[in-house]
């Protein structure tokens, strides 16, 4: 069991000063700002005392989070001195993949920190703190002293370390699997190299995956893309295109059979599919999820996603919005293939709801 780096029951405190004349309160913007500055200074102090390797691992999560001060209350105040005694909670929200620790590790962290006032609720971490605020009598400088933040800081650190460790283990497992996997055909490695040139991981279409009937006219011939309203797709005549476009070197298609069975295909332009998902048609009704992402301009983007190992794929957008294929690994974007031509999309919310797909509440990690 890994021992936590930052923990303990001792109380730490720090003082910062700021100028002003108004009698301070616990929830004043200036007071709150100084409390967060104290916490950040103490965090940096602990962070800089770590090895460079630990700093790198923790920073991987630090850049995805922001610390706030919430649920502020005034426990006591003295009208003669202008001093207030305050309680509040330091809070931060983690990316979803950061809070997927193995059960044993999760129980270990909860046992350490919950009894000290730091609680993880879903993706939100809360830590109980107290602080005092008053002005000096000679200069009127604002003084804030913060206590009790170490459990929150320690819990954050351990979650960040666990997240990075899990990512490294997943990458090592994926590398090992790739090294031991035999190529299906000589063309598979070439297709993989071409996919990597666009920044996206590629999977070769299994040799045992039957091609659609419409494409079986000649085993030696490459399948010809179907046409829907002049847009080339990788869907067969028995399938309905839900999404299709050209990303430059590749063509992507999401095809529907019946009312809720989907299949994703990726192929070189005018070439045979090099990635087919799911490989087993019987899993087509449960392999995909639907979601809506708030774009940078506030415009909603519908998308359909699926997870394959530690990769997440999503086709997003409509013909009226930006449109593309997003690839993430362990919650980090590794490729965003923008649709450049031959665009088709039926990813409107009503159509997706009729399919009965489960909801994907994770945001898209778009640029």
Secondary structure, DSSP 8 states (H G I E B T S, - for coil): ----SS--S-----EEEE---S---TT-HHHHHHHHHHHHHHHHHHHHTS-HHHHHHHHHHHTT---EEEEEEEEEEETTTTEEEEEEEEEEE--GGGG---HHHHHHHHHHHGGGTEEEETTEEEEEEEEEEEE-TTT--EEEEEES-HHHHHHHHHHHHHHHHHHHHHHHHHHHHHHH---SSHHHHHHHHHHHHTT-------TTS---GGG-S-TTS----EEETTEEES--TTSEEEEEEE-SSEEEEEEEETTTEEEEEEEETTS-EEEEE-SSGGGTTTS-EEEEEE-TTS-EEEEEEEEETTEEEEEE--TTS--EEEEEETTEEEEEEE--EEEEE---HHHHHHHT-EE--S-----
